[in-house]
Each structure stands twice: as structure tokens, then as C-alpha cells.
Amino acid sequence: LELLVEKLEDSVRDEKTYKDQVDSIKRNAELLSVVGEVLVQEGMDEADDEDYTGLSDAMTGESTSVVKALGRDDYDAVRQGVAKIRQRCDACHEQYR
């Protein structure tokens, strides 16, 4: 997950990079969303912890928002969504890493 988030951050560092990497941003955001869904499935570590599932669900939601913003070609919304993904990851890692 950390690698995907870093790739997203690198891809939105400026508008030119964003334009050049739209497909990569979409793929990485979709992958984050899928992993977020998997992390909360029954049998996964912490899947029964409400705080953990809330953070994972928030990351999934932000990832979905990034994909939607890409569809609108809204660079600012994509960049803000990536920043929110980072915040969700950092908050989770403070508690569960």
C-alpha cells in the first residue's frame, strides 16, 4: 500500500506529471480501493476492529473519489484526494503498525 500511495503522490506533484500519468493514477487508485476492501474481509487481521475498518473504508472511499475526479479531469480534486489517502494511511499506521 505504501508504494501505491507514494506512486500516487509522485504522479500528482504537478499538473504536467498528472496529465502524463492519468492511466497510472487511475490504476493505482483502483488498486488501493480493492486492497482496502480486502483488508476488512472476515478473517483478515483487525477486520473486527471498528476503528481499523473505518480507516480502511475511508481510504477506499478516497481512492474511489480520486478515480471519479480523474473522470472529470479535475487535477485539484485528484491532488486533494491523494493527500487525504495519505492522511488515512498515516492515521492507520499510527495505531496498527
Contacts in CASP RR format, 6 or more apart in sequence:
PFRMAT RR
TARGET T0000
AUTHOR 0000-0000-0000
METHOD contacts of the structure
MODEL  1
LELLVEKLEDSVRDEKTYKDQVDSIKRNAELLSVVGEVLVQEGMDEADDE
DYTGLSDAMTGESTSVVKALGRDDYDAVRQGVAKIRQRCDACHEQYR
1 32 0 8 1.000
1 35 0 8 1.000
1 89 0 8 1.000
2 89 0 8 1.000
4 28 0 8 1.000
4 31 0 8 1.000
4 32 0 8 1.000
4 35 0 8 1.000
5 32 0 8 1.000
5 82 0 8 1.000
5 85 0 8 1.000
5 86 0 8 1.000
5 89 0 8 1.000
7 24 0 8 1.000
7 28 0 8 1.000
8 25 0 8 1.000
8 28 0 8 1.000
8 29 0 8 1.000
8 32 0 8 1.000
8 66 0 8 1.000
8 82 0 8 1.000
8 85 0 8 1.000
9 82 0 8 1.000
9 86 0 8 1.000
10 17 0 8 1.000
11 17 0 8 1.000
11 18 0 8 1.000
11 21 0 8 1.000
11 24 0 8 1.000
11 25 0 8 1.000
11 28 0 8 1.000
11 82 0 8 1.000
12 18 0 8 1.000
12 25 0 8 1.000
12 75 0 8 1.000
12 78 0 8 1.000
12 79 0 8 1.000
12 82 0 8 1.000
15 75 0 8 1.000
18 25 0 8 1.000
18 75 0 8 1.000
18 78 0 8 1.000
18 79 0 8 1.000
22 70 0 8 1.000
25 66 0 8 1.000
25 70 0 8 1.000
25 78 0 8 1.000
26 67 0 8 1.000
26 70 0 8 1.000
29 63 0 8 1.000
29 64 0 8 1.000
29 66 0 8 1.000
29 67 0 8 1.000
29 70 0 8 1.000
29 85 0 8 1.000
30 63 0 8 1.000
30 67 0 8 1.000
32 59 0 8 1.000
32 60 0 8 1.000
32 63 0 8 1.000
32 85 0 8 1.000
33 60 0 8 1.000
33 61 0 8 1.000
33 63 0 8 1.000
33 64 0 8 1.000
33 67 0 8 1.000
36 56 0 8 1.000
36 57 0 8 1.000
36 59 0 8 1.000
36 60 0 8 1.000
36 63 0 8 1.000
37 60 0 8 1.000
38 44 0 8 1.000
39 46 0 8 1.000
39 47 0 8 1.000
39 52 0 8 1.000
39 56 0 8 1.000
40 47 0 8 1.000
40 52 0 8 1.000
40 53 0 8 1.000
40 56 0 8 1.000
40 57 0 8 1.000
41 47 0 8 1.000
46 52 0 8 1.000
46 53 0 8 1.000
46 96 0 8 1.000
47 53 0 8 1.000
51 95 0 8 1.000
52 92 0 8 1.000
52 95 0 8 1.000
52 96 0 8 1.000
55 88 0 8 1.000
55 91 0 8 1.000
55 92 0 8 1.000
55 95 0 8 1.000
56 92 0 8 1.000
58 88 0 8 1.000
59 85 0 8 1.000
59 88 0 8 1.000
59 89 0 8 1.000
59 92 0 8 1.000
62 81 0 8 1.000
62 84 0 8 1.000
62 85 0 8 1.000
62 88 0 8 1.000
63 85 0 8 1.000
65 77 0 8 1.000
65 81 0 8 1.000
65 84 0 8 1.000
66 77 0 8 1.000
66 78 0 8 1.000
66 81 0 8 1.000
66 82 0 8 1.000
66 85 0 8 1.000
69 77 0 8 1.000
69 78 0 8 1.000
69 81 0 8 1.000
70 78 0 8 1.000
END
